[in-house]
Amino acid sequence: MTNKTTFILFIALSIAHILNAQQNKTNTRSVFSKTVINFDPSTHPDGLNDNDSIIYIGNGRIALTKVKLPHFNRNTQLTAKIALVSNGDPWDKSGSCFIIPNDSELNMLDIARGEKYPIVDSTLHENLTGIVQGIGYKPTVEIMRFMTPFGVGHYSADDNELSSKRKPVYIDGWAENIVWEEDISDLLPLFEDEVYVGVFIDTWTKDGYIVDLDITYNESSLPCDTKTDRHVEPLINTVYYIGQKHPDIFARRDVDVEFAIPKEAKNIRLKYITTGHGGHSGGDEFRPQENILSINGEEVYSFTPWRTDCASFRRFNPSTGVWLSKRT
Protein backbone atom coordinates (compact mmCIF):
# COMPACT_ATOMS: atom_id res chain seq x y z
CA MET A 1 0.00 0.00 0.00
CA THR A 2 2.84 2.34 0.83
CA ASN A 3 4.58 1.63 -2.48
CA LYS A 4 1.34 2.25 -4.39
CA THR A 5 0.78 5.55 -2.58
CA THR A 6 4.37 6.60 -3.24
CA PHE A 7 4.03 5.68 -6.92
CA ILE A 8 0.81 7.70 -7.35
CA LEU A 9 2.36 10.64 -5.52
CA PHE A 10 5.44 10.43 -7.76
CA ILE A 11 3.29 10.51 -10.91
CA ALA A 12 1.29 13.46 -9.59
CA LEU A 13 4.44 15.39 -8.75
CA SER A 14 5.97 14.57 -12.14
CA ILE A 15 2.89 15.80 -14.00
CA ALA A 16 2.80 18.95 -11.90
CA HIS A 17 6.49 19.54 -12.63
CA ILE A 18 5.95 19.10 -16.39
CA LEU A 19 2.93 21.42 -16.44
CA ASN A 20 4.80 24.00 -14.40
CA ALA A 21 7.80 23.81 -16.75
CA GLN A 22 5.54 24.23 -19.78
CA GLN A 23 3.70 27.11 -18.18
CA ASN A 24 6.93 28.92 -17.35
CA LYS A 25 8.39 28.60 -20.83
CA THR A 26 8.90 32.12 -22.13
CA ASN A 27 9.36 33.42 -25.64
CA THR A 28 11.05 36.70 -26.45
CA ARG A 29 10.34 39.04 -29.35
CA SER A 30 13.03 41.61 -30.07
CA VAL A 31 11.32 44.89 -30.99
CA PHE A 32 14.33 47.23 -31.08
CA SER A 33 17.99 46.23 -31.02
CA LYS A 34 20.75 48.84 -30.64
CA THR A 35 18.35 51.44 -32.01
CA VAL A 36 19.59 55.03 -31.84
CA ILE A 37 17.05 57.63 -30.75
CA ASN A 38 18.29 61.18 -31.15
CA PHE A 39 17.47 64.63 -32.50
CA ASP A 40 19.02 65.21 -35.90
CA PRO A 41 16.99 67.03 -38.59
CA SER A 42 19.83 66.49 -41.08
CA THR A 43 19.33 62.72 -41.05
CA HIS A 44 15.69 62.66 -39.93
CA PRO A 45 13.90 65.62 -41.57
CA ASP A 46 10.31 66.54 -40.77
CA GLY A 47 7.81 63.87 -41.74
CA LEU A 48 8.24 60.09 -41.87
CA ASN A 49 11.69 58.57 -42.26
CA ASP A 50 11.56 54.86 -43.08
CA ASN A 51 14.79 53.03 -42.25
CA ASP A 52 14.33 49.35 -43.10
CA SER A 53 11.68 48.15 -40.62
CA ILE A 54 11.94 51.21 -38.35
CA ILE A 55 10.07 54.48 -38.88
CA TYR A 56 11.52 57.64 -37.37
CA ILE A 57 9.45 60.76 -36.73
CA GLY A 58 10.02 63.87 -34.65
CA ASN A 59 13.47 64.34 -36.25
CA GLY A 60 14.62 61.01 -34.80
CA ARG A 61 13.23 61.36 -31.30
CA ILE A 62 10.54 58.73 -31.93
CA ALA A 63 11.19 55.26 -33.36
CA LEU A 64 8.33 52.93 -34.34
CA THR A 65 8.10 49.45 -35.76
CA LYS A 66 5.38 46.88 -36.36
CA VAL A 67 5.00 44.01 -33.90
CA LYS A 68 2.86 40.90 -34.36
CA LEU A 69 2.62 38.39 -31.54
CA PRO A 70 1.09 34.90 -31.84
CA HIS A 71 -2.62 34.41 -31.21
CA PHE A 72 -3.20 33.31 -27.62
CA ASN A 73 -6.11 31.12 -26.50
CA ARG A 74 -5.18 31.03 -22.82
CA ASN A 75 -4.15 33.65 -20.31
CA THR A 76 -0.73 34.99 -21.16
CA GLN A 77 1.85 36.98 -19.26
CA LEU A 78 3.47 39.81 -21.22
CA THR A 79 6.59 41.62 -20.08
CA ALA A 80 8.35 44.60 -21.63
CA LYS A 81 12.06 45.06 -21.02
CA ILE A 82 14.06 48.13 -22.02
CA ALA A 83 17.85 48.37 -21.87
CA LEU A 84 19.36 51.80 -22.50
CA VAL A 85 22.75 53.46 -22.76
CA SER A 86 23.67 57.02 -23.56
CA ASN A 87 25.16 57.52 -27.00
CA GLY A 88 26.73 60.76 -25.83
CA ASP A 89 23.81 62.72 -24.40
CA PRO A 90 24.93 63.60 -20.84
CA TRP A 91 21.51 64.70 -19.57
CA ASP A 92 18.49 62.99 -18.03
CA LYS A 93 15.47 62.87 -20.32
CA SER A 94 11.92 61.59 -20.07
CA GLY A 95 11.06 58.57 -22.19
CA SER A 96 7.94 56.68 -23.18
CA CYS A 97 7.40 53.22 -24.66
CA PHE A 98 3.97 52.97 -26.26
CA ILE A 99 1.46 51.23 -28.53
CA ILE A 100 -0.70 52.92 -31.17
CA PRO A 101 -4.25 51.52 -30.82
CA ASN A 102 -5.39 49.87 -34.04
CA ASP A 103 -8.93 51.19 -33.62
CA SER A 104 -7.70 54.79 -33.79
CA GLU A 105 -8.23 56.02 -37.35
CA LEU A 106 -5.80 58.89 -36.74
CA ASN A 107 -2.41 58.47 -35.08
CA MET A 108 0.97 60.15 -34.72
CA LEU A 109 2.13 58.80 -38.09
CA ASP A 110 -0.69 60.72 -39.74
CA ILE A 111 0.31 63.80 -37.75
CA ALA A 112 3.87 63.43 -39.06
CA ARG A 113 2.38 63.39 -42.58
CA GLY A 114 0.75 66.75 -41.94
CA GLU A 115 -2.69 65.90 -40.56
CA LYS A 116 -4.08 67.51 -37.41
CA TYR A 117 -5.38 66.20 -34.11
CA PRO A 118 -9.10 66.66 -33.44
CA ILE A 119 -10.10 69.91 -31.77
CA VAL A 120 -10.51 69.57 -28.00
CA ASP A 121 -12.89 71.26 -25.60
CA SER A 122 -10.81 74.28 -24.64
CA THR A 123 -12.82 74.76 -21.44
CA LEU A 124 -11.53 71.39 -20.23
CA HIS A 125 -8.18 70.86 -21.94
CA GLU A 126 -7.21 74.35 -23.10
CA ASN A 127 -5.62 73.83 -26.54
CA LEU A 128 -3.74 70.63 -25.74
CA THR A 129 -4.76 68.55 -28.74
CA GLY A 130 -3.87 64.87 -28.93
CA ILE A 131 -4.11 64.11 -25.22
CA VAL A 132 -7.72 62.87 -25.11
CA GLN A 133 -10.09 61.06 -27.44
CA GLY A 134 -11.66 62.88 -30.37
CA ILE A 135 -13.46 62.07 -33.61
CA GLY A 136 -11.62 59.08 -35.11
CA TYR A 137 -8.81 59.40 -32.58
CA LYS A 138 -7.69 57.60 -29.44
CA PRO A 139 -4.63 58.59 -27.41
CA THR A 140 -1.48 56.54 -27.62
CA VAL A 141 -1.32 53.81 -24.95
CA GLU A 142 1.79 53.84 -22.82
CA ILE A 143 3.60 50.58 -22.08
CA MET A 144 6.24 52.11 -19.84
CA ARG A 145 7.45 55.53 -18.71
CA PHE A 146 11.09 56.06 -17.80
CA MET A 147 13.74 58.67 -17.08
CA THR A 148 17.14 58.23 -18.67
CA PRO A 149 20.03 58.47 -16.21
CA PHE A 150 22.81 60.99 -16.75
CA GLY A 151 25.17 59.51 -19.34
CA VAL A 152 25.00 55.83 -18.37
CA GLY A 153 27.26 53.67 -20.53
CA HIS A 154 28.86 56.40 -22.61
CA TYR A 155 30.58 57.99 -19.61
CA SER A 156 30.92 54.81 -17.52
CA ALA A 157 34.58 53.95 -18.20
CA ASP A 158 36.86 54.24 -15.17
CA ASP A 159 39.21 56.52 -17.07
CA ASN A 160 36.51 58.75 -18.56
CA GLU A 161 37.67 62.35 -18.33
CA LEU A 162 34.31 63.60 -17.07
CA SER A 163 33.00 60.89 -14.77
CA SER A 164 36.27 59.70 -13.23
CA LYS A 165 36.40 62.92 -11.22
CA ARG A 166 32.81 62.60 -10.02
CA LYS A 167 32.59 59.05 -8.72
CA PRO A 168 31.68 59.04 -5.01
CA VAL A 169 33.47 56.73 -2.62
CA TYR A 170 30.35 54.68 -1.85
CA ILE A 171 30.16 53.06 -5.32
CA ASP A 172 32.76 50.72 -6.79
CA GLY A 173 32.10 51.68 -10.41
CA TRP A 174 29.65 53.09 -12.92
CA ALA A 175 26.89 50.90 -14.38
CA GLU A 176 27.27 49.95 -18.04
CA ASN A 177 23.56 50.37 -18.81
CA ILE A 178 20.14 50.75 -17.25
CA VAL A 179 17.35 48.17 -17.52
CA TRP A 180 13.63 48.55 -16.81
CA GLU A 181 11.12 45.71 -16.82
CA GLU A 182 7.33 45.95 -16.60
CA ASP A 183 4.46 43.45 -16.56
CA ILE A 184 2.11 44.57 -19.35
CA SER A 185 -0.26 41.59 -19.36
CA ASP A 186 -3.24 43.91 -18.99
CA LEU A 187 -2.43 45.36 -22.43
CA LEU A 188 -2.68 41.99 -24.19
CA PRO A 189 -5.88 42.95 -26.11
CA LEU A 190 -3.91 45.64 -27.94
CA PHE A 191 -1.55 42.98 -29.33
CA GLU A 192 -4.30 40.86 -30.92
CA ASP A 193 -3.30 42.13 -34.37
CA GLU A 194 -0.15 43.66 -35.81
CA VAL A 195 0.47 46.97 -34.05
CA TYR A 196 2.94 49.82 -34.04
CA VAL A 197 5.15 49.87 -30.96
CA GLY A 198 7.40 52.86 -30.39
CA VAL A 199 9.89 54.53 -28.08
CA PHE A 200 10.11 58.28 -27.55
CA ILE A 201 12.95 60.06 -25.74
CA ASP A 202 12.85 63.80 -25.18
CA THR A 203 16.45 64.30 -26.30
CA TRP A 204 17.69 67.35 -28.17
CA THR A 205 21.18 66.14 -29.08
CA LYS A 206 22.52 64.37 -32.17
CA ASP A 207 24.14 61.79 -29.92
CA GLY A 208 20.98 60.69 -28.14
CA TYR A 209 20.56 57.19 -26.72
CA ILE A 210 20.76 53.55 -27.77
CA VAL A 211 17.75 51.40 -26.90
CA ASP A 212 16.90 47.70 -26.82
CA LEU A 213 13.26 46.65 -26.35
CA ASP A 214 12.15 43.06 -25.85
CA ILE A 215 8.65 41.72 -25.25
CA THR A 216 8.41 38.30 -23.64
CA TYR A 217 5.24 36.25 -23.60
CA ASN A 218 4.32 33.18 -21.59
CA GLU A 219 1.02 31.51 -22.47
CA SER A 220 -0.46 29.24 -19.85
CA SER A 221 -0.34 25.55 -20.77
CA LEU A 222 -3.39 24.70 -18.66
CA PRO A 223 -6.41 23.90 -20.89
CA CYS A 224 -8.76 25.33 -18.27
CA ASP A 225 -6.93 28.68 -18.15
CA THR A 226 -8.99 30.21 -20.94
CA LYS A 227 -8.03 33.74 -21.93
CA THR A 228 -10.01 36.35 -20.06
CA ASP A 229 -12.04 38.67 -22.27
CA ARG A 230 -10.48 42.11 -21.74
CA HIS A 231 -10.75 45.57 -23.24
CA VAL A 232 -8.32 48.49 -22.98
CA GLU A 233 -9.70 52.01 -23.37
CA PRO A 234 -7.16 54.88 -23.45
CA LEU A 235 -8.53 57.97 -21.70
CA ILE A 236 -5.68 60.49 -21.59
CA ASN A 237 -1.98 60.66 -22.41
CA THR A 238 -0.16 63.93 -21.74
CA VAL A 239 3.24 62.78 -23.01
CA TYR A 240 4.51 65.19 -25.67
CA TYR A 241 5.05 63.06 -28.78
CA ILE A 242 4.64 65.06 -31.99
CA GLY A 243 2.50 67.95 -33.21
CA GLN A 244 1.43 68.90 -29.70
CA LYS A 245 2.02 71.67 -27.21
CA HIS A 246 3.87 70.90 -24.01
CA PRO A 247 1.22 69.69 -21.55
CA ASP A 248 1.73 72.08 -18.65
CA ILE A 249 -1.97 72.24 -17.85
CA PHE A 250 -1.53 70.62 -14.42
CA ALA A 251 0.29 73.74 -13.24
CA ARG A 252 -2.96 75.69 -13.65
CA ARG A 253 -5.86 73.32 -13.14
CA ASP A 254 -7.18 69.83 -12.62
CA VAL A 255 -7.84 67.84 -15.78
CA ASP A 256 -11.26 66.23 -16.36
CA VAL A 257 -11.86 63.32 -18.73
CA GLU A 258 -15.32 61.93 -19.39
CA PHE A 259 -15.79 58.20 -19.88
CA ALA A 260 -18.63 55.67 -19.74
CA ILE A 261 -18.45 52.17 -18.30
CA PRO A 262 -20.69 49.49 -19.89
CA LYS A 263 -23.15 47.92 -17.45
CA GLU A 264 -21.82 44.42 -18.13
CA ALA A 265 -18.19 45.37 -17.43
CA LYS A 266 -16.49 43.69 -14.46
CA ASN A 267 -13.16 43.99 -12.64
CA ILE A 268 -12.53 47.50 -13.93
CA ARG A 269 -9.05 48.87 -13.37
CA LEU A 270 -7.67 52.37 -13.86
CA LYS A 271 -4.01 52.46 -14.84
CA TYR A 272 -2.17 55.71 -14.13
CA ILE A 273 1.49 56.45 -14.93
CA THR A 274 3.51 59.48 -13.87
CA THR A 275 7.22 60.28 -13.77
CA GLY A 276 7.16 62.84 -10.99
CA HIS A 277 9.47 64.84 -13.22
CA GLY A 278 9.50 68.03 -15.24
CA GLY A 279 8.48 71.64 -14.92
CA HIS A 280 11.97 73.14 -14.52
CA SER A 281 12.87 74.73 -11.18
CA GLY A 282 9.35 74.69 -9.75
CA GLY A 283 8.48 71.30 -11.17
CA ASP A 284 7.69 67.94 -9.67
CA GLU A 285 11.30 66.75 -9.66
CA PHE A 286 12.28 69.56 -7.26
CA ARG A 287 9.35 69.50 -4.86
CA PRO A 288 6.82 66.89 -3.68
CA GLN A 289 3.57 67.20 -5.60
CA GLU A 290 0.50 65.20 -4.66
CA ASN A 291 -1.28 63.36 -7.49
CA ILE A 292 -5.03 62.98 -6.93
CA LEU A 293 -7.50 60.79 -8.85
CA SER A 294 -11.22 61.53 -8.47
CA ILE A 295 -14.27 59.92 -10.05
CA ASN A 296 -17.54 61.84 -10.17
CA GLY A 297 -16.06 64.38 -7.80
CA GLU A 298 -15.05 61.82 -5.17
CA GLU A 299 -11.36 61.27 -4.43
CA VAL A 300 -10.49 57.59 -4.91
CA TYR A 301 -6.70 57.61 -4.75
CA SER A 302 -3.81 59.96 -4.08
CA PHE A 303 -0.05 59.62 -3.82
CA THR A 304 3.11 61.69 -4.10
CA PRO A 305 5.75 60.42 -6.58
CA TRP A 306 8.78 61.32 -4.51
CA ARG A 307 11.87 59.38 -3.44
CA THR A 308 14.50 60.10 -0.83
CA ASP A 309 16.88 57.27 -1.76
CA CYS A 310 18.29 58.78 -4.96
CA ALA A 311 21.86 58.14 -3.82
CA SER A 312 21.23 54.41 -4.27
CA PHE A 313 20.98 55.05 -8.03
CA ARG A 314 24.16 57.09 -8.24
CA ARG A 315 26.04 54.35 -10.12
CA PHE A 316 23.72 54.83 -13.12
CA ASN A 317 24.54 58.54 -13.45
CA PRO A 318 28.20 59.09 -14.34
CA SER A 319 27.72 62.52 -15.93
CA THR A 320 25.48 64.03 -13.27
CA GLY A 321 26.41 66.91 -11.01
CA VAL A 322 25.18 68.43 -7.76
CA TRP A 323 23.16 71.62 -7.38
CA LEU A 324 25.17 74.06 -5.30
CA SER A 325 22.25 76.43 -4.71
CA LYS A 326 18.68 75.92 -3.57
CA ARG A 327 16.31 75.30 -6.51
CA THR A 328 12.87 75.29 -4.90
Residue pairs with C-beta under 8 A, 6 or more apart in sequence:
19 221
19 222
22 221
23 218
23 220
23 221
23 222
24 218
25 218
25 221
26 216
26 217
26 218
27 216
27 217
27 218
28 214
28 215
28 216
29 67
29 69
29 214
29 215
29 216
29 217
30 212
30 213
30 214
31 65
31 67
31 197
31 213
31 214
31 215
32 54
32 63
32 65
32 199
32 211
32 212
32 213
33 212
34 210
34 212
35 54
35 63
35 199
35 210
35 211
35 212
35 213
36 60
36 87
36 208
36 209
36 210
36 211
37 60
37 61
37 62
37 63
37 199
37 200
37 201
37 203
37 208
37 209
37 210
37 211
38 60
38 61
38 87
38 89
38 203
38 205
38 206
38 207
38 208
38 209
39 58
39 59
39 60
39 61
39 203
39 204
39 205
39 206
39 208
40 59
40 60
40 206
40 208
41 59
43 49
43 60
44 56
44 57
44 58
44 59
44 60
45 59
46 59
46 112
47 57
47 112
47 113
47 114
48 55
48 56
48 57
48 109
48 112
48 113
49 55
49 56
49 57
49 60
50 56
53 65
53 66
54 63
54 64
54 65
55 63
55 64
55 65
55 109
56 62
56 63
56 64
57 64
57 108
57 109
57 112
57 242
58 112
58 200
58 241
58 242
60 208
61 200
61 201
61 202
61 203
61 208
62 108
62 198
62 199
62 200
62 241
62 242
63 198
63 199
63 211
64 100
64 109
64 196
64 197
64 198
65 196
65 197
65 198
66 194
66 195
66 196
66 197
67 191
67 194
67 195
67 196
67 197
67 215
68 193
68 194
68 195
69 191
69 215
69 217
70 217
70 219
71 192
72 188
72 217
72 219
72 227
73 219
73 226
73 227
74 219
74 220
74 221
74 222
74 223
74 225
74 226
74 227
75 219
75 220
75 225
75 226
75 227
75 228
76 185
76 188
76 217
76 218
76 219
76 220
76 227
77 183
77 185
77 217
77 218
78 183
78 184
78 185
78 187
78 188
78 191
78 215
78 216
78 217
79 181
79 182
79 183
79 184
79 185
79 215
79 216
79 217
80 97
80 143
80 144
80 181
80 182
80 184
80 213
80 214
80 215
81 179
81 180
81 181
81 182
81 212
81 213
81 214
81 215
81 216
82 97
82 144
82 146
82 179
82 180
82 181
82 199
82 211
82 212
82 213
83 177
83 178
83 179
83 211
83 212
84 95
84 146
84 148
84 152
84 153
84 177
84 178
84 179
84 180
84 209
84 210
84 211
84 212
85 152
85 153
85 154
85 176
85 177
85 178
85 209
85 210
86 148
86 149
86 150
86 151
86 152
86 153
86 154
86 155
86 207
86 209
86 210
86 319
87 154
87 207
87 208
87 209
87 210
88 154
88 205
88 206
88 207
88 208
89 148
89 151
89 154
89 203
89 205
89 207
89 208
89 209
90 150
90 151
90 154
90 155
90 162
90 319
91 148
91 150
91 151
91 203
91 205
91 319
92 147
92 148
92 149
92 150
92 317
92 320
93 147
93 148
93 201
93 202
93 203
93 209
94 145
94 146
94 147
94 148
94 201
94 202
94 239
94 275
94 277
94 278
95 145
95 146
95 147
95 148
95 199
95 200
95 201
95 202
96 142
96 144
96 145
96 146
96 199
96 200
96 239
96 241
97 142
97 143
97 144
97 145
97 146
97 197
97 198
97 199
97 200
97 213
98 140
98 141
98 142
98 143
98 197
98 198
98 199
98 200
98 237
98 239
98 241
99 140
99 141
99 143
99 187
99 190
99 191
99 195
99 196
99 197
99 198
100 107
100 108
100 109
100 140
100 141
100 195
100 196
100 197
100 198
101 107
101 138
101 140
101 141
101 190
101 195
101 232
101 234
102 190
102 193
102 195
103 138
104 136
104 137
104 138
105 136
105 137
106 115
106 117
106 118
106 136
106 137
107 137
107 140
107 196
108 140
108 198
108 241
108 242
108 243
109 196
111 117
111 130
111 242
111 243
112 242
112 243
116 129
116 243
117 129
117 130
117 134
117 137
117 243
117 244
118 129
118 134
118 135
118 136
118 137
119 129
119 134
120 126
120 127
120 128
120 129
120 131
120 132
120 134
124 255
124 256
125 131
125 132
125 249
125 255
126 249
127 245
128 238
128 244
128 245
128 247
128 249
129 243
129 244
129 245
130 137
130 139
130 241
130 243
130 244
131 139
131 236
131 237
131 238
131 244
131 247
132 139
132 235
132 236
132 257
133 139
133 234
133 235
138 234
139 234
139 235
139 236
139 237
140 234
140 237
140 239
140 241
141 187
141 190
141 232
141 234
141 237
142 237
142 239
142 273
143 182
143 184
143 187
143 197
144 180
144 182
144 184
145 239
145 273
145 274
145 275
146 180
146 275
147 275
147 277
148 178
148 201
148 203
148 209
149 175
149 178
149 313
149 316
149 317
149 320
150 317
150 318
150 319
150 320
151 162
151 163
151 317
151 318
151 319
151 320
152 174
152 175
152 176
152 177
152 178
152 316
152 317
152 318
153 175
153 176
153 177
153 210
154 207
154 319
155 162
155 163
155 174
155 318
155 319
156 163
156 173
156 174
156 175
156 176
156 318
157 163
157 164
157 174
158 164
158 173
158 174
160 318
162 318
162 319
163 174
163 318
163 319
166 318
166 319
166 320
166 321
167 173
167 174
167 318
168 314
170 311
170 314
171 314
171 315
173 315
174 315
174 316
174 318
175 315
175 316
178 316
184 215
186 230
186 232
186 269
186 271
187 232
188 227
188 230
189 230
189 231
189 232
190 232
197 213
197 215
199 211
199 213
200 239
200 241
201 208
201 209
201 211
202 240
203 209
231 265
233 259
235 257
235 259
236 255
236 257
238 247
238 249
238 250
238 255
239 247
240 246
240 247
248 279
249 255
251 279
254 292
254 294
261 268
270 293
272 291
272 293
272 301
274 291
274 305
275 284
275 305
276 284
276 285
276 289
276 304
276 305
276 306
277 283
277 284
277 285
278 284
278 285
279 285
279 286
281 327
281 328
282 328
284 305
286 327
286 328
287 328
288 304
288 306
289 304
289 305
289 306
290 302
290 303
290 304
291 302
291 303
291 304
291 305
292 299
292 301
292 302
293 299
293 300
293 301
293 302
294 300
314 320
